[in-house]
């Protein structure tokens, strides 16, 4: 998804994105909403806030394979094999007729000179192909650290052998961020705690709740874990170690203060619109036309107000315990 921007920057011709099934992509405003949160954004609000962008391209984000929801769409969990692509240019390119998304469960059958043959029989005239493999783990890391089994983020139950790769996939009903930094500070301090206090690690092991993971021996090294493994590790370890639990509240404050200070909502929406307009101008010169940026300050303010109501309710529930 992010490669669409590169294609537009280099004034590529017609674009095609061929996939077996569509993964959810995240508009920049929705990413902002999660990254400024004090308490995580519910998956319901996360999806609802995507609506202005998804309406432009005629997709219903609630019908994606990754979304597991009740009939009233009041509760849901997102379970997706890949992390969200984040950006608005993907939606702009579709809505302006520059990009066509082809969902073909048979994928690409073969290529010939100047032609890509889809599994469904469709032939696309192309001059360049980008084959995007995503994240592939490196077994050298397993060999270097002598990984037999990951226990949380620790190698072979050793509190001084700490190995973290950002978990793959999405498995959540709440979203506290889409960027690396909020998780990175928590991972760093968690690893540091047990380096200084290795005796505390026995308390974690005694629970028997920390997830374990081994390589499948083929294409997934032991250190490459999914989102469920990562989330459960953070929850269970923080529950056992009071200092880490207290630090979790600090992380939310740091994240919120940073975003609200550096990227207040009106300023951020202005940034996004300027970026959108820049690419619209490029496409107009190619004779294309399409919609304006769908998030006005008023639209963004509406979803932010919904988040604030969620946050107040979550905070009140926490205080009553």
N, C-alpha and C positions, 0 to 999 in steps of 0.2 A: 504493500500500500504506500509506504513512504517513498518508493521509487517513482511514483507518479510525478512528484515534484521535480525530480531530476530530469525526467523526460520533458516536462514543460519548460524547464530552464534551458534545455538545449533544443527547444522548438521542434520536437519530434512530431511526426505526422499523427495519423490515427493510432490510438492506443487500445490494446486489448489486454484484459486481465483474465486469464483462464485458470479456474480453480475447480477442485472437486466439490467443494461446498464453501459458502461464504462464512468467514469469521466476522464477528462484530468489530467495527472500527469505531474509534472514539473521537468525537469532535473536540477541538481544543478547549472550548468553554467547559464541557463536561469534565475534561481532565483537570481544569482549573478548580472546578467545584469540589472534586475529591481531594486535590492537593492542598486546599486551604482549610480542610475540615478539622475541627477539634474532636468531634466524634464521627465515625465513618458515615458516609452517605449510603443509604439503603440502595439495594439493587433496583428497587422499584423507581426511586427518584432518579437514579443513574440512567435508567433506560428512558424514563419519561423526558428527561432533559435532553436526550438525543433527538427527540421528535422533530424539532424544526429542521434539522439537517437531513434526517432520513426522509422527511416528507418531500424534500427537493428532488430526491432521486427515485421516489416511488417504492422504497423498501419499507417494510414493517419490521423494526428491530425486535419486536416481541415474538416474531415467528421464526427467528434464527434457531438452528439446532442447539445452540449453547444455552438458550433460555429455558429454564424449567419453572413454570409459573402456574398459579391457580387460575381458574376461569375468569375471576374478577380482576386479575392482574394486580392484586393487592399484596401478594407475597411472591418472591421469586429468588432463584439462585442462578448464577451464571457459571456454567462449566464448559470451558473452551480449551481446546488443545494448545492453542497459541495465545500469547499475550496480545493485548489490543495494539493495533496500529493506531497511532495518534496523529491527527492532522485534519485540516479542512480541505486541502487541495484535492484529495481523493473524491470527495463529494462534489466539489466544484467541477472537476473534469468530467464526471458523469453527467451532471445537470446541464453542462454546456455542450454536451455531445462530443467531447474530445475522447472520452474513455468509455468503452463498453465492457461490462463484466459478464463473462461467459461461465456459467456454472454447469460443468459437465462431469458427472461422477465417474466417467471413464478416463478423464484427463486428456493428455496429449498422446495421440497414437503414434505419430511419427512426424518427421520433418523432411521436406524435399527442398530443392533450390527455390528460394523465395516464397515458400509455402509452409504453413504449419497446419497439420491435419489433426483435428480434434477427434476424440473418440466417438462423438455423436454424428460424425460424417461431415461436419462443417470444415471448410477450408479457408484459412486466413492468409491473405497476401501480406508478408512481413519482410522487413529488411534487417531486423535485429531482434534477438530473443534474450530476455533476462530470465534465467532459471534461478529461482530464489529458494534456497534450502533451509533458511531459518537457522536456529541454533543447533549446533552439533557438538556434543561433548567430546573431550579429548582424553583418551585412556591413559595418556602420559601422566596426567594428574593422579589417577588411581595408582599407577606404578610408583610414582615418586613418593606418595604418602603411604604406600603399602596398604591400600584400602581393601579390607575384606568385607566390611559392613559399615555403613554410616548409621550412627545412632544420633538422631537429630542432625546437627552439623559437626559431630565429632567422629573421628576415625577410630573404629574398633574400641569404643568406650574409653578412649584416652582423652582426658580433659585438656591436655596440652597439644593435641593435634586437632586443630580446628580448620575446617575446609568448607567454604561457602561459595556456591555459585547461585546467582539469582534464580529462584525456582521457576521452572517452565510451567506454562498453562495458566488458566484462570479457574478458580474454584471458590466462589464467595457469594455471600448474600449481602455483604456490606463492603464498601470501598473507601479506604482511608488514604488512597493515593495511587497514582499511576507511574510515578517516577522512582528512580533508584535510591535517591538520597534518604528519604524517610526510613526505608528498610536498612540502608547501609549503616546509619548511626546505631540502630538497635543491634544489628549483627556485630558491629565492632565492640560495643560495650558488653554484649553478652559473652563474646569470646574472651574479652579482657578480664571479666569477672572471674572466670574459672582458671585463667592463668595465674591470677593472684590468690585465688581461694580454691585450689583443686579439691579440697576436702568436701566442698559443697556439692561436687558433682555426684557423689554417692547418694545424696538426697534425691537428686533427679532420677538416677537409675532405679532407686527403690520404688518409685511410683509405678514403673512398668508401663508408663503411658507414652513415653517418647517414641515416636515412629522410627522404624528401622528400614534401611534400603540397601539392596545389593545390586550389582550389575546384572543385566540380563545376558551378559556374555556375548552380545552381538553388536548393538549400536548405542546402548545407553550405559555409560560408566556409573559406578556406584555413587559418585559425588553429585551426579545430576538428578535432582529430586523434583517432584511436582509441587504445585501450589498447596495441596492439602498437607503434604509432609512439612513444608515450610511453616504454614500457619499453625499447625498442631504443635510443632516444636516451640515456636515463640510463646504460644498460650500456656503450655504445660510447664515450661521452664520458668516463665515469669510467675506462675502460680506458686511455685516452690520457693523461689528466691525473692524475698520482699523488696530488696533494693532494685531489682530489675523491674518488678511490678510498679514501683514508684516512678521509675524512669520513664515508663510508658506514657505517663501523664505529661511529662516534660517534653517528650518528642512531639506530641500534638500541639502544644503551645508554641514550640519553635517553628513548626511547619506553618501554623496559622499566621503567626506574626510575620514570618518571612514573606509569605504570599501577599498578605494584606498590605504590608509596607512597600514592597517592591512592585507588586502587580495588583493594585486595587481594581475592583471589578470594572468600573467605567473605562479606566485606562487600558485594561486588558482587552476589553471588547473593541476598543478603538484600534489596538494593535492588530487584532484578528481581522477587522474589516479592512484595514490598510493592506494587509497581506493578500486578502481575497481580491481587493480591487486591482492590485498589481497584476495578478494573473488574469483577471477579467480583461484588462487592457491588452495583454498579450494575445488573448484569444479573439478579441474583437478585430485585431489587425489581421487575423486569419479568416475573418468573415463569419465567425461564430457569434452566437448570442445566448444569454442565459440569465438566471436569477441573481438578485443581489444577495449580500450576506444575510442569513436568516435570523441572526441573534441581534436584536436591537438592545440598547440599555434597559428598556422596559421588559423585554422578554427575559433577558438574563436576570434582572432584578426579581422577576416572578419566581424563577427557580431557586434563586438564592434565598428568598423569603421562605420557600418551602423547606429548604435545608435548615434554616434557622429554627423553624418550628420542630423539625425532627430532632435537632440538637438539644433544644430545650426539653423536649419530652424524654430523650435519652438521659439527659443530665438529672432530671427529676426522678426518673426511675432508679438511677444509680444512687442518688442521695437517700432514697427511701429504704435502701437495703440495710 
